[in-house]
Amino acid sequence: MALAVTTYGNPELPPLFCIHGFAASARAWEPFAETLKEHFCIYAVDLPGFGKSPAGSYELDHLLNELGRAAPETAVWVGWSLGGMLAQAAAARFPDRVLAVVSVAASLKFVADKSWPNGVPEPLYRGFMDAIGDVRVTQRRFAALQVVGETKDMLVHLKWLQQNTQNANTSTETLRASLELLGLLDLRKITPLLSMPVMHLLSANDAVLPKACSGDIAKLCKGQTVNMVPDAAHAGVVFHPQKIANALMTFVLAYA
């Protein structure tokens, strides 16, 4: 299985390898890529069964190997939500290829429990899992949750997400497998040990991921950068691309 990759910008420029989040596609990176195309070449991958990629396994080792095959030989890896967690895991797998990690609206563990209280509440996660048999409803509900917290144009943003990042052909099996992986990932013993520069970029108005997790991440990942994007909801990478781009540029230049 070869994952589909959309390229934005001049291949002669430094590469960013970008991984989208749950129930989305590589098109989520279009506004971000437009902002940065004069400085970087953006390679946006479609995860298995999303966008233009064929369905495939969400077993973590297999998926990381597929992402490794799709990525440039060396690059800064940028991930949003599930993609941010996969970028962190990939950095541990490919330390010589991942030059730096920018994790956007992602944490070290997605679902909350007693040891990680500032995650997504278990009832919310379970509610999506229980309703996942209806693909269209799941996509619409998750898109709506991702724009909650935006201070203006929320309905315009919701329409853009639904029309541009969601595929009616996505299967229940793909949604279930990717959501199960999101619930299983636990990077608390992995990300703190990464040797390359890492930035965790959280959204101040995120209705999916509690912003309080920023303190938990900073406590575990000493020496890594943890910043907050003001006025942004979970889909900040889509609707606040300039803020995300500015943070990334500052971060990358500091380590260039």
C-alpha distance (Angstrom), angle and dihedral (degrees) to the residues before:
residue distance angle dihedral
M1 . . .
A2 3.81 . .
L3 3.78 116.8 .
A4 3.81 116.4 -133.5
V5 3.80 115.5 -113.6
T6 3.81 125.7 -166.7
T7 3.80 115.5 -155.2
Y8 3.80 122.8 -149.2
G9 3.79 120.3 -172.5
N10 3.78 138.2 0.3
P11 3.84 114.6 -25.5
E12 3.81 87.9 -145.2
L13 3.80 90.1 68.6
P14 3.83 123.7 85.6
P15 3.83 110.1 -77.3
L16 3.78 129.5 -115.9
F17 3.81 115.4 -168.4
C18 3.81 108.0 -153.9
I19 3.82 127.6 -163.1
H20 3.81 121.0 -166.8
G21 3.79 128.3 -140.9
F22 3.79 136.0 -108.7
A23 3.81 117.5 -48.8
A24 3.81 93.3 4.2
S25 3.81 137.5 92.2
A26 3.79 142.8 -137.6
R27 3.81 89.3 -80.7
A28 3.80 88.2 75.8
W29 3.82 85.8 78.1
E30 3.83 95.7 57.5
P31 3.84 97.3 98.2
F32 3.82 90.8 43.7
A33 3.81 91.7 47.8
E34 3.80 91.8 49.2
T35 3.81 88.8 54.7
L36 3.81 94.7 50.1
K37 3.80 104.6 31.2
E38 3.83 92.9 106.8
H39 3.81 90.7 57.7
F40 3.82 106.6 31.6
C41 3.77 141.7 22.7
I42 3.80 106.6 -123.2
Y43 3.80 119.2 -148.2
A44 3.82 107.2 -167.7
V45 3.80 114.5 -168.3
D46 3.80 127.5 -156.3
L47 3.79 111.4 -136.1
P48 3.84 115.9 -129.9
G49 3.80 112.4 -64.6
F50 3.82 94.1 8.2
G51 3.80 128.9 100.6
K52 3.80 109.5 -19.9
S53 3.82 97.8 -20.7
P54 3.80 120.8 106.6
A55 3.79 118.6 -118.4
G56 3.78 115.0 -86.3
S57 3.77 147.3 152.6
Y58 3.79 124.4 -50.5
E59 3.78 93.1 -163.5
L60 3.81 99.3 132.2
D61 3.81 100.8 -127.0
H62 3.79 91.8 46.8
L63 3.80 92.9 46.7
L64 3.81 93.2 48.9
N65 3.79 89.9 51.7
E66 3.82 90.5 50.9
L67 3.80 90.7 49.9
G68 3.78 89.4 48.9
R69 3.79 90.3 53.9
A70 3.81 91.3 49.5
A71 3.81 96.6 47.1
P72 3.81 128.7 85.1
E73 3.78 113.9 -97.4
T74 3.80 89.8 -100.9
A75 3.80 127.4 8.8
V76 3.76 147.1 136.3
W77 3.81 105.0 -92.9
V78 3.81 115.6 -139.9
G79 3.79 120.7 -172.4
W80 3.77 134.6 -179.0
S81 3.83 119.8 -150.1
L82 3.83 106.3 -45.4
G83 3.79 86.0 10.9
G84 3.79 90.4 56.8
M85 3.78 91.3 54.5
L86 3.81 90.7 47.7
A87 3.82 90.5 50.1
Q88 3.80 89.7 54.3
A89 3.80 91.9 48.4
A90 3.81 91.1 46.6
A91 3.80 91.0 52.3
A92 3.79 88.8 60.2
R93 3.82 90.4 47.5
F94 3.83 96.3 45.2
P95 3.83 106.3 27.0
D96 3.81 93.2 158.2
R97 3.80 93.2 52.1
V98 3.81 102.5 41.2
L99 3.80 105.9 75.5
A100 3.80 94.5 -175.8
V101 3.82 139.2 -18.0
V102 3.79 127.3 -127.9
S103 3.81 109.1 -171.6
V104 3.82 112.7 -167.8
A105 3.82 122.0 -163.3
A106 3.80 89.9 -16.3
S107 3.78 134.6 118.4
L108 3.78 139.0 -164.1
K109 3.80 92.0 -100.3
F110 3.79 124.4 19.6
V111 3.81 105.0 -158.5
A112 3.79 120.3 57.5
D113 3.79 122.9 -122.5
K114 3.81 136.2 156.5
S115 3.79 91.9 -75.6
W116 3.82 93.9 45.2
P117 3.81 109.2 31.8
N118 3.81 97.0 167.6
G119 3.77 97.2 69.1
V120 3.78 132.4 97.4
P121 3.82 108.6 -59.1
E122 3.79 112.4 -102.1
P123 3.86 93.3 -126.3
L124 3.81 90.9 55.8
Y125 3.80 92.3 49.2
R126 3.81 91.8 44.8
G127 3.81 90.8 48.8
F128 3.80 91.2 58.4
M129 3.78 91.6 45.1
D130 3.81 92.8 50.3
A131 3.82 92.5 51.1
I132 3.79 97.2 41.7
G133 3.80 93.5 107.6
D134 3.80 88.1 80.2
V135 3.80 102.6 65.5
R136 3.80 97.6 -173.3
V137 3.81 94.2 48.6
T138 3.82 91.4 47.5
Q139 3.79 92.0 50.4
R140 3.79 93.0 48.0
R141 3.80 94.2 46.2
F142 3.78 93.5 49.3
A143 3.80 92.7 45.9
A144 3.81 89.5 51.6
L145 3.80 91.6 50.3
Q146 3.79 91.0 50.6
V147 3.82 93.4 59.3
V148 3.80 96.2 45.1
G149 3.79 105.1 113.4
E150 3.79 97.0 36.6
T151 3.80 107.9 130.7
K152 3.82 96.4 -145.9
D153 3.80 142.1 15.0
M154 3.80 92.6 20.4
L155 3.80 94.3 155.5
V156 3.81 91.9 47.0
H157 3.80 89.4 51.6
L158 3.79 92.0 47.5
K159 3.80 91.6 51.8
W160 3.82 90.9 49.4
L161 3.80 92.3 51.8
Q162 3.78 93.0 48.5
Q163 3.79 95.3 45.7
N164 3.80 99.4 40.7
T165 3.80 109.5 30.1
Q166 3.80 105.3 32.2
N167 3.79 125.5 80.0
A168 3.79 120.6 -154.7
N169 3.81 88.6 -150.9
T170 3.80 94.2 62.0
S171 3.80 108.0 119.6
T172 3.77 131.1 -130.5
E173 3.80 87.7 -120.1
T174 3.82 91.9 57.5
L175 3.79 92.9 47.7
R176 3.79 92.2 47.2
A177 3.81 94.7 46.9
S178 3.79 94.1 47.6
L179 3.81 93.0 45.7
E180 3.80 90.7 48.1
L181 3.80 89.7 52.9
L182 3.79 90.2 49.3
G183 3.80 88.9 54.1
L184 3.80 93.8 47.2
L185 3.81 100.5 46.2
D186 3.80 113.8 106.6
L187 3.80 114.6 172.3
R188 3.79 98.8 171.3
K189 3.81 92.4 111.8
I190 3.81 94.4 38.1
T191 3.80 111.9 44.0
P192 3.84 96.8 50.0
L193 3.84 88.5 59.5
L194 3.80 97.0 51.8
S195 3.78 112.5 125.8
M196 3.81 99.2 -155.5
P197 3.83 125.9 74.4
V198 3.81 112.6 -78.3
M199 3.81 129.3 -168.4
H200 3.81 122.6 -168.7
L201 3.80 109.0 -158.9
L202 3.81 112.7 -168.6
S203 3.82 128.9 -173.9
A204 3.80 118.0 -118.5
N205 3.83 94.4 -145.8
D206 3.81 98.8 37.2
A207 3.82 113.1 151.5
V208 3.81 92.4 -174.2
L209 3.79 104.0 47.0
P210 3.84 117.4 34.6
K211 3.80 109.4 -121.4
A212 3.81 88.4 -139.1
C213 3.80 87.1 79.0
S214 3.81 86.8 76.9
G215 3.79 89.7 77.1
D216 3.79 91.7 48.7
I217 3.81 90.8 50.3
A218 3.81 92.5 48.1
K219 3.80 90.8 50.0
L220 3.81 93.4 52.7
C221 3.80 99.4 34.9
K222 3.77 102.3 52.7
G223 3.78 112.2 -176.8
Q224 3.80 93.5 25.4
T225 3.80 122.6 108.9
V226 3.82 118.7 -108.5
N227 3.81 116.9 -174.8
M228 3.80 137.4 166.5
V229 3.82 126.5 -134.0
P230 3.82 107.4 -141.1
D231 3.82 120.6 -130.2
A232 3.82 92.5 4.3
A233 3.80 127.8 131.4
H234 3.81 124.5 -154.1
A235 3.82 92.0 -73.1
G236 3.79 92.0 54.3
V237 3.80 91.1 130.7
V238 3.81 87.6 64.7
F239 3.79 100.6 40.8
H240 3.81 103.1 28.3
P241 3.81 99.5 40.0
Q242 3.79 94.6 146.4
K243 3.81 92.5 55.5
I244 3.81 91.2 47.9
A245 3.80 91.2 45.3
N246 3.81 92.6 49.7
A247 3.80 91.3 51.1
L248 3.80 91.5 47.6
M249 3.80 93.6 48.0
T250 3.79 92.3 50.0
F251 3.80 91.3 47.4
V252 3.80 96.9 45.8
L253 3.82 94.3 44.9
A254 3.78 90.4 51.5
Y255 3.80 89.7 60.3
A256 3.82 99.2 34.0
